[in-house]
Amino acid sequence: MNRNKFLKVRVSNEELSKITENADKANMNLSEYIRSSAIKGKIVLYDTKSIVQLTKSINDIGKNINQIAAVSNTFKSVGVGNFYSILADMDILKEKVNALTEPFTAEDL
């Protein structure tokens, strides 16, 4: 293959050391490693907006649990409906967590 095009990339000393180390581990020279990584590598992205919303949901559930605990400590009993409400919230939360733990790649955009 005729490789007559140059690609210029700036890196720090630390980045160059890490890239060189990774190329050595892969038994590749630097050019082979960079080409292979750029062509075959995947960039993993996360939907940070959804993660922020998920964190808010978790905090809201925590507040609900604290309120139920306060009522329980005061009156020594709590209605069963409160627990079912929390269980329903937890099921929704599980679905959100499962969706967010599946990262998407640049190809998905």
PAVEX-97543 format. One record per atom (N, C-alpha, C, CB): atom name; residue number from 1; residue in one letter; x, y negated, z. Coordinates in steps of 0.02 Angstrom, whole numbers, padded with zeros to 5 digits. Atoms other than C-alpha are relative to their C-alpha. Glycine has a CB too. Example, Ala and Ser with C-alpha at 12.3 -4.5 7.8 and 13.67 -1.06 7.14 Angstrom:
{node N 1 a {00045 00059 00000}} {node CA 1 a {00615 00225 00390}} {node C 1 a {00045 -00060 00000}} {node CB 1 a {-00050 -00001 00062}} {node N 2 s {-00042 00059 -00003}} {node CA 2 s {00684 00053 00357}} {node C 2 s {-00039 -00055 00037}} {node CB 2 s {00020 -00023 -00071}} 
This chain:
{node N 1 m {00043 00058 00000}} {node CA 1 m {00000 00000 00000}} {node C 1 m {00045 -00062 00000}} {node CB 1 m {-00049 00000 00061}} {node N 2 n {-00038 00061 00006}} {node CA 2 n {00067 -00170 -00048}} {node C 2 n {-00024 -00051 00051}} {node CB 2 n {-00004 -00029 -00072}} {node N 3 r {00018 00049 -00052}} {node CA 3 r {00065 -00282 00105}} {node C 3 r {00040 -00062 -00012}} {node CB 3 r {00013 00029 00072}} {node N 4 n {-00036 00061 00017}} {node CA 4 n {00110 -00452 00041}} {node C 4 n {-00030 -00062 00033}} {node CB 4 n {00001 -00010 -00075}} {node N 5 k {00031 00055 -00036}} {node CA 5 k {00003 -00561 00155}} {node C 5 k {00025 -00001 00072}} {node CB 5 k {-00077 00005 -00002}} {node N 6 f {-00023 00007 -00069}} {node CA 6 f {00064 -00628 00321}} {node C 6 f {-00056 -00029 00043}} {node CB 6 f {00062 -00045 00004}} {node N 7 l {00048 00025 -00048}} {node CA 7 l {-00043 -00659 00473}} {node C 7 l {00041 -00025 00059}} {node CB 7 l {-00052 00055 00022}} {node N 8 k {-00039 00030 -00054}} {node CA 8 k {00028 -00778 00602}} {node C 8 k {-00045 -00008 00061}} {node CB 8 k {00030 -00069 -00022}} {node N 9 v {00039 00003 -00062}} {node CA 9 v {-00033 -00763 00781}} {node C 9 v {00046 -00023 00056}} {node CB 9 v {-00032 00070 00017}} {node N 10 r {-00039 00023 -00057}} {node CA 10 r {00028 -00856 00935}} {node C 10 r {-00020 00039 00062}} {node CB 10 r {-00010 -00076 00011}} {node N 11 v {00012 -00035 -00063}} {node CA 11 v {00046 -00760 01097}} {node C 11 v {00048 -00026 00053}} {node CB 11 v {00008 00077 -00009}} {node N 12 s {-00045 00018 -00055}} {node CA 12 s {00121 -00793 01268}} {node C 12 s {00051 00056 00009}} {node CB 12 s {-00039 -00013 00067}} {node N 13 n {-00050 -00052 -00014}} {node CA 13 n {00273 -00697 01331}} {node C 13 n {-00033 00060 00032}} {node CB 13 n {00055 -00028 00046}} {node N 14 e {00034 -00055 -00034}} {node CA 14 e {00159 -00594 01443}} {node C 14 e {-00043 00041 -00049}} {node CB 14 e {-00044 -00026 00057}} {node N 15 e {00042 -00035 00050}} {node CA 15 e {00040 -00553 01300}} {node C 15 e {00044 00042 -00047}} {node CB 15 e {-00041 -00051 -00042}} {node N 16 l {-00046 -00036 00044}} {node CA 16 l {00186 -00503 01188}} {node C 16 l {00026 00062 00035}} {node CB 16 l {00058 -00044 -00023}} {node N 17 s {-00024 -00057 -00038}} {node CA 17 s {00254 -00390 01324}} {node C 17 s {-00052 00055 00004}} {node CB 17 s {00021 -00021 00071}} {node N 18 k {00054 -00049 -00005}} {node CA 18 k {00086 -00305 01347}} {node C 18 k {-00015 00033 -00067}} {node CB 18 k {-00065 -00033 00028}} {node N 19 i {00013 -00027 00067}} {node CA 19 i {00057 -00285 01160}} {node C 19 i {00056 00049 -00020}} {node CB 19 i {-00005 -00057 -00053}} {node N 20 t {-00057 -00043 00016}} {node CA 20 t {00232 -00213 01138}} {node C 20 t {-00002 00064 00040}} {node CB 20 t {00066 -00037 00013}} {node N 21 e {00006 -00059 -00043}} {node CA 21 e {00206 -00095 01285}} {node C 21 e {-00054 00047 -00027}} {node CB 21 e {-00017 -00021 00072}} {node N 22 n {00055 -00041 00027}} {node CA 22 n {00040 -00035 01211}} {node C 22 n {00021 00034 -00066}} {node CB 22 n {-00062 -00043 -00011}} {node N 23 a {-00024 -00029 00064}} {node CA 23 a {00122 -00009 01040}} {node C 23 a {00048 00058 00014}} {node CB 23 a {00035 -00054 -00043}} {node N 24 d {-00047 -00054 -00018}} {node CA 24 d {00261 00094 01121}} {node C 24 d {-00038 00061 00025}} {node CB 24 d {00049 -00024 00053}} {node N 25 k {00040 -00056 -00026}} {node CA 25 k {00133 00201 01214}} {node C 25 k {-00035 00037 -00056}} {node CB 25 k {-00052 -00026 00050}} {node N 26 a {00035 -00030 00056}} {node CA 26 a {00044 00232 01049}} {node C 26 a {00049 00028 -00053}} {node CB 26 a {-00046 -00051 -00033}} {node N 27 n {-00052 -00022 00047}} {node CA 27 n {00210 00277 00964}} {node C 27 n {-00008 -00034 -00068}} {node CB 27 n {-00003 00076 -00009}} {node N 28 m {00007 00040 00061}} {node CA 28 m {00183 00138 00837}} {node C 28 m {00047 -00060 00004}} {node CB 28 m {-00074 -00023 -00010}} {node N 29 n {-00036 00063 -00003}} {node CA 29 n {00286 -00009 00785}} {node C 29 n {-00051 -00056 00009}} {node CB 29 n {00043 -00011 -00065}} {node N 30 l {00044 00055 -00017}} {node CA 30 l {00215 -00180 00824}} {node C 30 l {-00049 -00015 -00057}} {node CB 30 l {00041 -00063 00014}} {node N 31 s {00044 00014 00057}} {node CA 31 s {00145 -00210 00648}} {node C 31 s {-00055 00053 -00006}} {node CB 31 s {00040 -00003 -00065}} {node N 32 e {00050 -00054 00005}} {node CA 32 e {00059 -00040 00643}} {node C 32 e {-00053 -00006 00055}} {node CB 32 e {00035 00069 00003}} {node N 33 y {00045 00005 -00057}} {node CA 33 y {-00015 -00064 00815}} {node C 33 y {-00049 -00058 -00008}} {node CB 33 y {00039 -00008 00065}} {node N 34 i {00043 00059 00008}} {node CA 34 i {-00082 -00239 00780}} {node C 34 i {-00050 00011 -00057}} {node CB 34 i {00042 -00063 -00014}} {node N 35 r {00046 -00014 00056}} {node CA 35 r {-00155 -00187 00611}} {node C 35 r {-00054 00049 00022}} {node CB 35 r {00038 00028 -00061}} {node N 36 s {00048 -00051 -00022}} {node CA 36 s {-00237 -00033 00687}} {node C 36 s {-00050 -00028 00050}} {node CB 36 s {00037 00060 00030}} {node N 37 s {00044 00030 -00051}} {node CA 37 s {-00306 -00130 00835}} {node C 37 s {-00049 -00049 -00032}} {node CB 37 s {00041 -00036 00054}} {node N 38 a {00043 00050 00032}} {node CA 38 a {-00374 -00269 00724}} {node C 38 a {-00053 00032 -00045}} {node CB 38 a {00042 -00049 -00040}} {node N 39 i {00046 -00031 00047}} {node CA 39 i {-00456 -00151 00600}} {node C 39 i {-00046 00051 00034}} {node CB 39 i {00039 00035 -00056}} {node N 40 k {00038 -00054 -00031}} {node CA 40 k {-00513 -00005 00709}} {node C 40 k {-00024 -00016 00070}} {node CB 40 k {00041 00062 00001}} {node N 41 g {00017 00016 -00069}} {node CA 41 g {-00523 -00086 00880}} {node C 41 g {-00069 -00030 00006}} {node CB 41 g {00051 -00046 00030}} {node N 42 k {00066 00029 -00012}} {node CA 42 k {-00686 -00140 00958}} {node C 42 k {00006 -00051 00057}} {node CB 42 k {-00052 00054 00018}} {node N 43 i {00003 00050 -00053}} {node CA 43 i {-00718 -00295 01060}} {node C 43 i {-00066 00012 00037}} {node CB 43 i {00004 -00073 -00029}} {node N 44 v {00059 -00013 -00041}} {node CA 44 v {-00839 -00262 01202}} {node C 44 v {-00024 -00066 00030}} {node CB 44 v {00014 00053 00056}} {node N 45 l {00030 00061 -00025}} {node CA 45 l {-00956 -00404 01247}} {node C 45 l {-00056 00017 00049}} {node CB 45 l {-00026 -00044 -00058}} {node N 46 y {00055 -00010 -00047}} {node CA 46 y {-01080 -00422 01389}} {node C 46 y {-00046 -00060 -00004}} {node CB 46 y {00026 00011 00073}} {node N 47 d {00050 00053 00001}} {node CA 47 d {-01239 -00524 01394}} {node C 47 d {-00001 -00032 00069}} {node CB 47 d {-00071 00028 -00019}} {node N 48 t {-00008 00030 -00066}} {node CA 48 t {-01190 -00637 01539}} {node C 48 t {-00062 -00036 00023}} {node CB 48 t {00059 -00047 00000}} {node N 49 k {00062 00034 -00020}} {node CA 49 k {-01354 -00733 01536}} {node C 49 k {-00046 00050 00036}} {node CB 49 k {-00036 -00031 -00061}} {node N 50 s {00042 -00051 -00031}} {node CA 50 s {-01447 -00572 01576}} {node C 50 s {00029 00022 00067}} {node CB 50 s {-00007 00060 -00046}} {node N 51 i {-00031 -00019 -00063}} {node CA 51 i {-01321 -00530 01712}} {node C 51 i {-00016 -00051 00054}} {node CB 51 i {00077 00008 -00008}} {node N 52 v {00019 00052 -00048}} {node CA 52 v {-01357 -00697 01796}} {node C 52 v {-00072 00009 00022}} {node CB 52 v {00011 -00071 -00031}} {node N 53 q {00070 -00012 -00016}} {node CA 53 q {-01544 -00661 01787}} {node C 53 q {-00008 00061 00045}} {node CB 53 q {-00042 00008 -00064}} {node N 54 l {00002 -00060 -00040}} {node CA 54 l {-01514 -00488 01858}} {node C 54 l {00023 -00014 00072}} {node CB 54 l {00044 00055 -00032}} {node N 55 t {-00024 00019 -00066}} {node CA 55 t {-01415 -00561 02003}} {node C 55 t {-00054 -00037 00039}} {node CB 55 t {00062 -00043 -00005}} {node N 56 k {00056 00035 -00033}} {node CA 56 k {-01562 -00677 02041}} {node C 56 k {-00053 00049 00023}} {node CB 56 k {-00030 -00053 -00048}} {node N 57 s {00050 -00051 -00019}} {node CA 57 s {-01681 -00528 02040}} {node C 57 s {00022 00039 00061}} {node CB 57 s {-00013 00047 -00059}} {node N 58 i {-00026 -00037 -00057}} {node CA 58 i {-01569 -00434 02160}} {node C 58 i {-00006 -00042 00064}} {node CB 58 i {00074 00021 -00012}} {node N 59 n {00006 00045 -00058}} {node CA 59 n {-01563 -00585 02276}} {node C 59 n {-00072 -00006 00023}} {node CB 59 n {00028 -00069 -00017}} {node N 60 d {00071 00005 -00018}} {node CA 60 d {-01753 -00601 02270}} {node C 60 d {-00024 00063 00037}} {node CB 60 d {-00043 -00010 -00064}} {node N 61 i {00019 -00062 -00034}} {node CA 61 i {-01774 -00418 02318}} {node C 61 i {00029 00002 00070}} {node CB 61 i {00024 00062 -00040}} {node N 62 g {-00031 00003 -00066}} {node CA 62 g {-01651 -00442 02461}} {node C 62 g {-00039 -00045 00047}} {node CB 62 g {00072 -00024 -00006}} {node N 63 k {00040 00045 -00041}} {node CA 63 k {-01754 -00589 02524}} {node C 63 k {-00065 00034 00023}} {node CB 63 k {-00017 -00066 -00038}} {node N 64 n {00062 -00036 -00018}} {node CA 64 n {-01912 -00482 02518}} {node C 64 n {00014 00051 00055}} {node CB 64 n {-00029 00034 -00062}} {node N 65 i {-00017 -00050 -00050}} {node CA 65 i {-01827 -00345 02617}} {node C 65 i {00012 -00033 00068}} {node CB 65 i {00063 00041 -00021}} {node N 66 n {-00012 00036 -00062}} {node CA 66 n {-01768 -00471 02747}} {node C 66 n {-00066 -00023 00032}} {node CB 66 n {00046 -00060 -00012}} {node N 67 q {00064 00022 -00027}} {node CA 67 q {-01945 -00539 02765}} {node C 67 q {-00038 00059 00030}} {node CB 67 q {-00042 -00033 -00056}} {node N 68 i {00034 -00059 -00027}} {node CA 68 i {-02016 -00364 02789}} {node C 68 i {00034 00022 00065}} {node CB 68 i {00002 00058 -00052}} {node N 69 a {-00035 -00019 -00061}} {node CA 69 a {-01881 -00327 02918}} {node C 69 a {-00019 -00047 00058}} {node CB 69 a {00076 -00001 -00011}} {node N 70 a {00018 00049 -00052}} {node CA 70 a {-01924 -00487 03013}} {node C 70 a {-00070 00015 00026}} {node CB 70 a {00004 -00072 -00028}} {node N 71 v {00069 -00017 -00020}} {node CA 71 v {-02110 -00441 03014}} {node C 71 v {00000 00064 00041}} {node CB 71 v {-00046 00007 -00061}} {node N 72 s {-00003 -00064 -00035}} {node CA 72 s {-02069 -00264 03068}} {node C 72 s {00028 -00009 00070}} {node CB 72 s {00043 00050 -00039}} {node N 73 n {-00030 00012 -00066}} {node CA 73 n {-01959 -00325 03211}} {node C 73 n {-00048 -00037 00046}} {node CB 73 n {00065 -00039 -00006}} {node N 74 t {00047 00039 -00041}} {node CA 74 t {-02094 -00446 03269}} {node C 74 t {-00061 00040 00020}} {node CB 74 t {-00022 -00062 -00039}} {node N 75 f {00063 -00034 -00013}} {node CA 75 f {-02248 -00338 03254}} {node C 75 f {00007 00076 00007}} {node CB 75 f {-00049 -00014 -00056}} {node N 76 k {-00015 -00072 -00006}} {node CA 76 k {-02166 -00165 03260}} {node C 76 k {-00038 00043 -00051}} {node CB 76 k {-00016 00023 00069}} {node N 77 s {00031 -00039 00054}} {node CA 77 s {-02259 -00114 03102}} {node C 77 s {-00001 -00043 -00064}} {node CB 77 s {-00073 00022 00019}} {node N 78 v {00003 00034 00065}} {node CA 78 v {-02266 -00157 02918}} {node C 78 v {-00048 00039 -00044}} {node CB 78 v {00071 -00004 -00034}} {node N 79 g {00047 -00032 00046}} {node CA 79 g {-02398 -00122 02787}} {node C 79 g {00036 00040 -00054}} {node CB 79 g {-00045 -00051 -00032}} {node N 80 v {-00029 -00043 00051}} {node CA 80 v {-02361 00018 02664}} {node C 80 v {00004 -00035 -00067}} {node CB 80 v {-00040 00064 -00006}} {node N 81 g {00000 00036 00063}} {node CA 81 g {-02403 -00098 02520}} {node C 81 g {00064 -00039 -00012}} {node CB 81 g {-00058 -00048 -00003}} {node N 82 n {-00063 00037 00006}} {node CA 82 n {-02246 -00199 02555}} {node C 82 n {00055 00045 -00028}} {node CB 82 n {00021 -00028 00067}} {node N 83 f {-00051 -00046 00023}} {node CA 83 f {-02138 -00046 02528}} {node C 83 f {-00012 00020 -00073}} {node CB 83 f {00001 00062 00044}} {node N 84 y {00014 -00017 00069}} {node CA 84 y {-02227 00001 02367}} {node C 84 y {00019 -00057 -00047}} {node CB 84 y {-00074 00017 -00009}} {node N 85 s {-00019 00059 00039}} {node CA 85 s {-02198 -00175 02304}} {node C 85 s {00076 00000 -00011}} {node CB 85 s {-00022 -00064 00035}} {node N 86 i {-00073 -00002 00006}} {node CA 86 i {-02011 -00159 02339}} {node C 86 i {00021 00056 -00046}} {node CB 86 i {00033 00008 00068}} {node N 87 l {-00017 -00057 00044}} {node CA 87 l {-02005 00012 02255}} {node C 87 l {-00013 -00018 -00073}} {node CB 87 l {-00041 00062 00019}} {node N 88 a {00015 00021 00069}} {node CA 88 a {-02087 -00062 02099}} {node C 88 a {00053 -00049 -00024}} {node CB 88 a {-00071 -00033 -00004}} {node N 89 d {-00054 00047 00018}} {node CA 89 d {-01961 -00205 02100}} {node C 89 d {00065 00037 -00014}} {node CB 89 d {00010 -00052 00055}} {node N 90 m {-00063 -00038 00009}} {node CA 90 m {-01819 -00080 02117}} {node C 90 m {-00001 00039 -00066}} {node CB 90 m {00010 00049 00059}} {node N 91 d {00004 -00035 00064}} {node CA 91 d {-01882 00020 01967}} {node C 91 d {00015 -00047 -00058}} {node CB 91 d {-00070 00032 -00009}} {node N 92 i {-00014 00050 00052}} {node CA 92 i {-01881 -00138 01861}} {node C 92 i {00074 -00017 00000}} {node CB 92 i {-00043 -00064 00012}} {node N 93 l {-00070 00017 -00007}} {node CA 93 l {-01709 -00179 01927}} {node C 93 l {00044 00055 -00030}} {node CB 93 l {00018 -00011 00073}} {node N 94 k {-00038 -00056 00028}} {node CA 94 k {-01644 -00005 01881}} {node C 94 k {00000 -00004 -00076}} {node CB 94 k {-00030 00067 00023}} {node N 95 e {00004 00005 00073}} {node CA 95 e {-01705 -00029 01702}} {node C 95 e {00045 -00056 -00026}} {node CB 95 e {-00072 -00013 -00022}} {node N 96 k {-00042 00056 00020}} {node CA 96 k {-01618 -00197 01691}} {node C 96 k {00074 00017 00006}} {node CB 96 k {-00015 -00062 00042}} {node N 97 v {-00070 -00020 -00009}} {node CA 97 v {-01456 -00127 01761}} {node C 97 v {00021 00048 -00054}} {node CB 97 v {00010 00032 00070}} {node N 98 n {-00016 -00049 00053}} {node CA 98 n {-01461 00019 01639}} {node C 98 n {00011 -00035 -00067}} {node CB 98 n {-00055 00053 -00006}} {node N 99 a {-00007 00036 00064}} {node CA 99 a {-01485 -00101 01493}} {node C 99 a {00065 -00041 -00001}} {node CB 99 a {-00060 -00046 -00011}} {node N 100 l {-00060 00043 -00002}} {node CA 100 l {-01342 -00214 01550}} {node C 100 l {00065 00040 00005}} {node CB 100 l {-00005 -00047 00058}} {node N 101 t {-00061 -00038 -00005}} {node CA 101 t {-01219 -00075 01583}} {node C 101 t {00019 00032 -00067}} {node CB 101 t {-00007 00054 00053}} {node N 102 e {-00017 -00022 00068}} {node CA 102 e {-01224 -00030 01399}} {node C 102 e {00027 -00060 -00037}} {node CB 102 e {-00062 00032 -00036}} {node N 103 p {-00027 00058 00035}} {node CA 103 p {-01104 -00157 01325}} {node C 103 p {-00014 00004 -00074}} {node CB 103 p {00076 -00007 00012}} {node N 104 f {00008 00000 00072}} {node CA 104 f {-01127 -00210 01146}} {node C 104 f {00064 -00027 -00031}} {node CB 104 f {-00061 -00041 -00021}} {node N 105 t {-00062 00020 00034}} {node CA 105 t {-00990 -00238 01019}} {node C 105 t {-00015 -00058 -00048}} {node CB 105 t {00031 00059 -00038}} {node N 106 a {00008 00056 00046}} {node CA 106 a {-00961 -00381 00898}} {node C 106 a {-00042 00021 -00060}} {node CB 106 a {00068 -00026 -00023}} {node N 107 e {00040 -00024 00057}} {node CA 107 e {-01041 -00271 00764}} {node C 107 e {-00075 -00004 00014}} {node CB 107 e {00018 00073 -00016}} {node N 108 d {00071 00003 -00018}} {node CA 108 d {-01206 -00278 00860}} {node C 108 d {-00028 -00070 -00006}} {node CB 108 d {-00010 00024 00070}} {node N 109 l {00024 00070 00001}} {node CA 109 l {-01216 -00468 00848}} {node C 109 l {-00035 -00017 -00064}} {node CB 109 l {00057 -00048 00010}} 
